[in-house]
Amino acid sequence: MQKLYATLALTAALLPVTHAAEAKKGTKWYEEMQIGPAWSNTFGDYLKGEKRTAALKGILLDLGDGNRALFDTETLRLVTAFNGGIEWGGTPWTGAHGPLVTLGNKEALVNTASGPGWADGSGSFDDKRGIPGYGNLKDASFKGYFRSGKTIVFDYVVNGVSVQESISQKDGVFTRT
């Protein structure tokens, strides 16, 4: 019984501290998360001022200083590179059903239209997937990524050729190597 009282007293003592810290900052817990240099999720973004589903199987890279890049693992393309925040949405983050986590890329440095990031064996960029916009490309496959500190290197195969690619930024200049 003494353990129960001690646990209750400790819990009651910590509650005001937790709420005071949140109220002082004026932010929600999910806005303060440390998600690391690579985050896999379904992402929305902006293209020509319109919201869209940017990547069903995307990896968002944190490149530092508020710079971010989104890579689509189905189409193997760089979707967007921008400096800005995130509009939180979705059940795991805000409890809302339906909305996606949307990137604040209204003034992106790079934005690409939906579709394959690489040409197929015949040189065509046409989306020839069974249901256009969904699934992996026939002549390309994502193998995963390697991480060394904050550096992420994507590993994939296109038309039988192995590709390892990294996206980085320094002083607001984005590079793909």
C-alpha angles and dihedrals in degrees: 000000000000090000090054092052091046091051092048092048092050092048092049091048093052098047097075091048092052094047093043092053091050093046092047093054093039091218136114121245092249091057090060098048121130101221097171131231096308129037124182117209144117105277137195124201143163126274117180090345095306126111115239141164099267102185131357090197102027134158115209114206122208103214096178134257091055092302117136139175129197121213121193111218093197098053096025093228137132100246099188143342117201148143111243150073140286130259103220119224141143135074099283094050109033104004091245118135116221109016120100130221097269124204118232092230100132088131099036124174089216130017125170130196119245115274142075117335091206134041119249124240092283093052095254124139091194115129102246098168117131090254108023111238095024132087137006126316117259096233098036138057136185113230099183137262140279123223129206111174105307094339117105121196117193116216119204144140125235121185090341094309120118114231128192113187135178128191118206142157138210124184090350094307113123121209135187117205 
